[in-house]
Amino acid sequence: MEKDISLSLSEYLNEQSETVIEAWFELMIDQYPSEAKKLLRHEKNLFANPVGQTLYHSGLGIFLELVGEKRQNILEKHLEEIIRIKAVQDFTPSQSIALRKLSCKKNHGIIISLSW
């Protein structure tokens, strides 16, 4: 008797969440100059790096909602946190809300595609 090893998409995304979030975070900070990217990427202290920490945790919150309950009010809260940061920085309005696409091919040819 064969063992059923199939996963639902939600289960698979939950298993791969760390990899997907890290790649998505890299796309979010890609708009910043190289020196700023280093700080955003490596400084984990909330008080020393509020922008990087907010981008990471809001992106994580969005991802978890998209693979979980999909509560609109929670998604809006996380999106608003990101947009507020970018609104006071040197980005055009369209750059502040721009969607970035992350596609990665994983085990067994499964393709994950997320946009931000």
N, C-alpha and C positions, 0 to 999 in steps of 0.2 A: 504494500500500500504506500503510495507516494504522499509525502508531507506537503501540505499547502503552504507555500511560503509567500504568497502574494500579499501585498500591502495596499491599503487604500492610498490615494494621493495624499490625503491629510496625514496619515501615519508616516508615509515616506518623508514628507516635508518636515514633520516634527523630528524625525530621526536625523535629517540633514540640516536642521535649523541653524546650527552654529556655522557651518560652511556657507550656507546661503546668506546669512546675516553679515558675515565678514566680507563677502564679495560685494554685497549690496552697499555696505558702509564705504568700501573703497570707491564705488561709483559715486556716492554722495559727496565724498570729500575731493573727488577728482577735479572739481571746479576751482579749488583753492590753489594758491601758489605753492611751490614745492616745500618751502620752509614751514608754511602753515600746515601743510599735510602731515609733516613729521610730528608736529605738536598734536594735531588732532588724532593722529593714529596711535601715538605712544604714551601720551600723558593720560593716566587713568584717574587722577584726582579731579573730582567734580569742581572744586574751587579753582584749580589751576587751569582747567580745560572745560569750562561750562559748555562751550559750543560743541566740541567733539563728543562729550558725554551725552548731551541732549540729542544730537543727531543719531548717535548709536542707539540710545534707549528708546527714542521715538520710532526709529526704524524697526527696532526689535518689537515694539508694541504693535506697530502696523502689521508686521509679518505674522505675529502670533494671533492677531484678530482675523487676518485673512485666512489662516489655516484653521481657525477656531470658530468662535461664535459670530464673527462678522458684525459686531455691534456698531452701528453707524456713529453713535455719540463718542465711542472710544476711538474709532478711526479718525474722526474729525479732530478730537483733542490732540492726538499725536501729530497729525498733519499741521494743525495750527502752531504747535510748538516749533516745528521745522520752519514753517513760513515766517513766523515772527523773527527767528534768528536771521534768516536770509534777507528779510525786509529792511533790517537796519545795517546790513553790510553792503558792500559795493557790487551788488547784483542788480540786473534789470528785473522788473516784475516778472517777465517771462522766464528768466533764469531761476528766480526764487521758487517757482512752482513747476519747473520743467520736469518732465517724466524721463527717467533713465531706465533703460531696459537691461535686465540681467538675464542671460540665458546660459545655462550650463547643462552639459550632457553628463549624466551620471550612469550608474550601474544599469545594465540591461537596456541601454538606449533610451532611458527615460529623460525627457527634456523638461527642465523647469524654466519657466519664463515669468519674470516679475518685472513690473515697471515702477519707476519712481521719477 
